[in-house]
Amino acid sequence: MAGPSAHERVKKLESRGVIRGYRATVDPAAVGLNVLAFTWVTQAPGTISADLTPAFAAIAEIEECHYIAGEADYILKIRARDMEHLGEVVRQVQTTTHVFSTETDVVFSTGFEGRPLPLVGRTSGARETGRARET
């Protein structure tokens, strides 16, 4: 695809909201965040209508926050310097208003993360991954 054509296509995808932005991928270990953990959060009974997302967003070490179905109500992806720092972050989560309980799983290793989304072609139903197709 020629440069001007590619640029036009990207602009259209941006205007439709398909491309929401651009960012640098930073190696967490290179910036001193050596521990990755997932914390499952259960809200206190009777408080399910309270959205805890803004409170979790105020904790810088929480990389992702997802409201989920199942036994817990939220799952948080947390990056920390070390286990002591992780403990401090988890205590912040535990003392957040309307948090009833937490359970934290520490990651030993990561097989992959940040994969490109599988895209379904609009007309053919063919899957695209954002990589060049082999011919």
N, C-alpha and C positions, 0 to 999 in steps of 0.2 A: 504494500500500500504506500503510495506516495506521501511525502511529508504533509502537504496541504490537506490531503484527504484524511489522513490520520488525525491531524489537528482539528478538523471540522467534526470528525466523529467523536473525539474526546469532548469537544465543546457541547455537542448535542447530549452526550451522556451526562455531563455535568448539569446542564439545564434541566434534564429530566430527573435529576436526583439519584441517578444510578451511581455515579462517582460523587461521593460526599466530601472528599478532601484528600490531602496528601500528607504523609508523615515520614519521618526517619525511623528506621528500625534500630533501636538501641540495644546493645548486648547488656542485659541486666548485671552480669558479673563484672563487666568493665566499669560500671558506675557503683560498684560495691553492694549490689543487691544479690547476695549469693543464695538466699533461701526463698523457695517458692512453696506456697501452701494454699489450700482451698479450705475455707471455713463455711460450714453449713450453719445457718442462723434460723432459729425458730422464734417467732413472735409470741409475746405473752397472750394468753387466752383473752379474747374480747377486744384485741387491738388490731385485728387483721385489716381493718379499713385504713390504718395509719401506714402511709408510705415511708419506709425507712431509707429509701434511696438517697435523699438529700443529706441525711446524717452520715451515711457511708461515703458519699462523694466528698465529704469534708475531711476524710482520712486519706492522706496522700498515698499511703502504701497500698491502698486497695486499687488494683489495676482494672478489675472488672467487677460488676455487680449484676446478678441475674435474679429476677423474681421467678420462682420455680414451683412446679407441682410436686407433690410427694410429702414425705414426713417433715422436711424443713421448708421454710418459706423463701429463703434467699441462699445463694451460693456466692461467695466472694473469692476472687483470685487476689492473693496478697503477696507482695514482694517485700522482703526484709533483708537487713544486713547479715544477721545471724539469729540464732535461736532466742537469745535474750531480747533482741529487738522484735522478733515475731511475737513473743509473749506480751510485750508492751502493746503491740498493735491489736492483738486478740483481746486484751483487757479493755482497750478503747471500744472495741466492738461490743464486748459483753456489758459495758456500762452505758451503752446507747439506750435511750428511752425506748421502751416496749420490746427490748430483746429479752427473751425468756431463757434460751439456752443456745450454746454453740458446740460444734464439734469440728476439730481441725485435723486435716490430713496433710502431712508434709510430703512433698514430692522428692523422690530419690533421684530420678532422671526424667528427662523429657524426650520422648521419641520424635515429636514434631509439634509445632504450634504455628499459628499465623498462616496456615495454608491458603492458597487462593480459593475463592468460592467456586463451586462447580456451577457453571452457567448453562442454562438450557436455551438453545437457539430458538428464536421466535417462530420460525416457519418449519424447520425440519425436525425439531425435537432433539437434535444432536447436542451432546454435552460439550461445552467448551470449558477450558480451565484457565484461559488467559495466556497459554503458551502457544507458540507457533505450531501449526498442524504439520504432521509429517506427510510427505507425498510419495 
